[in-house]
Amino acid sequence: MRGVAQWLVVTMVAAVLAGCAAQAGGPPQSEFGGLQSKDALAKVGWQYYWNVLPPPGLLQSGETLDRILMVGDALVCVTDQNRLIAYEASTGRFRWYYNVRSPDRKVYDPIFVKDVSIHEAVPGLAAIIDPEKAPMAKPFDAVVVHTAHYVIVLNAMTGKVVRDDSVGRFQDVSPGAGGCADSKRFYGVTPKGLCFAYDLDSGIRTWTFGGYSGVSAPLREFAGQVFLANQDGEIMAAQAGKSLKMNWMQSISEPIVAPLAVSKRGLFVAGEQGNLQGFESIGGARTWKEPFRCQGRLVDAPQVSGRTVFQYAQGDTFYAVNLSDGKKRWTMKNGRTVLAIVGEEACILDARRVLRVVNEETGKEKYALPMTGLDLFLPTTASDGIWAAARDGRVFCLRPLSAGRLTLDKLNAP
């Protein structure tokens, strides 16, 4: 009932705020207080494509943004009080918000899942025992939110709560590793190394499988497989579904704490002691003859574009590695993360929050621009837009002046 009431309030707020997002050139100047000027952006061919303020009264006194994430086609802001605020990433229009009931608990990165089939009400015992007896559920796109103790399923477009398991039915997800999900199940690992599947419709754990101790990187799901990595350097790919089936296993002989990067381009793994390696996501064959050796500690996820694997090594440098052969392209001493790929150029944020636009293949710098006043940035190689925020709740999308309209295809470019 609480979730339904909140959803009704959100839809009314959304109607009032539908015009809050402004295209570049029209927003009030007060929204740009303390930021890099629009004129400075224009001189290098960029613009504030849209900008938004949080809905009035939504943030409590002293509450600030903690991180921003791309979840499907929405930009989701997570506050230090575990409040989730979703905006349409292409336009900045407000969609919904959701308050996690226990603000003192860690909320893992929300998971976007297409075509989730969940009934309006939890199925009865007969339907759980024999799912064929349950009526068909209309699929919808979902956001799966979880802590170490429970899972909540939201409608990705409206924020409406479809399943609320905050009473905690499994209460044993490893605090060091977030889970993953597909259209039917949530997958997690317990502190004792048991991998399990939790049915999103019935709220019942459907299976467990042992032998995954020391998992400290988030689980990943791709193409019907669940990927795990642990402190022993083991990478495991298991077939997701009603029961767990091991597809392949590899070892890199060093701890893995950085999130895995998995897509149709392959699986890229950053070993904590400095080795970056590539594998085929289907079959697990190594894609490079030998690992790429960094001289620092790897705790950040590799970033993968159509041509390059980018990796920051703590205490060392930022590397750009050829995707096809694992050879070094170039390095940037103070580079930290990729914020966008624009044609043949990579937009790199450095340690001083300066945006450096360089040729992706050569690393030759075209220009640099301080990201004055912005605190949070969305790492991505999948779009020509840059999403950033100030901790006070202001959110921005920056794009090249020549880029045209931001469409869904451009938002998730291959």
C-alpha positions, 0 to 999 in steps of 0.5 A: 500500500505504501508503494502504491501511495508513493507511486500516485504522488510521484505521477502527480509530481511528474505531471507538474514538473514535465517542463522542468528539463530545458534544452540548452540555450533556455534554462535560467542562469541560476541553474548554472551557478558555479559551473563552467560557462556556456560560452566556454563550452561553445568555444570548443563545440559543446553545450549543456544539452539539458539540465534539471533541478530536483523536484521541490522538496524531494531532497531533505536538508543536507541530503546530497547526491552520492552517484549517478548511473545509467539504468536502461534509458534512465539516468538514476541519481542515488543520494546519501540517504538511499533515495533513487531519483530517475530522469529520462536520460535523453531529455532530462524529464523527471520520471520517479523517485523511490526511497529505500526503507533503510537509509543506513544500508548499502544500496547496490547499483540498480539493475535494468532488466527488460521484459520481466514477467511478474504477476500483480500479486505473488502467485499461490502455492499451486502456481509456484509448484507448477508455473504452467498453472499461473496466468500469463504475466504481461512483461515490462521493463524493470529496475531491480534494487537490492541491498545485502538483505532484500530485493525490490522490483520497480517498473522502470518507466513509472517507478511503481513498486511491483515486488517489495521484499524488504522484510528480507527473505534471504538476508545473506547476500555477500556485502562485498559483491552486488548481484545481477538479474535476468527477466525471471531471477535475481542471482547473488552470492552469500558470504560463505560462497553459495551462489543462489537464484531468487525467483522474482515472481514468487520470492522463493530461492530456487537453487544454491550452488557452492564453491564461490568463496571470496567473491568481491566483485559484482556479479554480471549477467549477459546473454543468459550467463552469470559471471563471477570472479573471486579473490583466487583469480577464478572467473566462472561463467554459469548458465542462468536458469532453473538450475545452475550449469557451469559453462566455463572457468578460467584463472588469472592467478591474482585477486579480482576486485574490479567489476567485470566488463562483459558485452558482445565484445567479450569479457575483460577482467582487471586483476588487482595486481596489474594484469588486464585480460580479455576472454570470449564471453561464450566459451571463455577462450582468451582473446589476447596472446598474453595479459596486458601488464599495468604497473599499478593496482587495478580496482576500477572496471575496464571500459570498452569501446568498439576499438579500445579497452581503457583502464586506470591503474592506481599509482600508475597511469591511465591506459588505452589498449587495442581491443583486438590484440591487447597492445598498448595504444597510449597512456595519460598520466592523470587520466581517470575515466572515459565519459564519452566517445565522439566519433574518433575522439575519446573524452577523458576526465582527469584527476583534476576534473579536466575534460581532455578530448583526445584521438582514441587511437593515438591519444593526441589531445585536441583540447581540454576543458575544466569541468568546473562545479561538477562533482559526479560523472557517469563513466561510459563509452556507449554514447556521445553525451556526458552526464554529470551532476553537482552534489546539491542535486543539479543534473546535466547532460553535455553534448557536442553542438554538432551532435543533433538530437539525442535518440535512444539509439545514440544513448546506447550506441554499440 
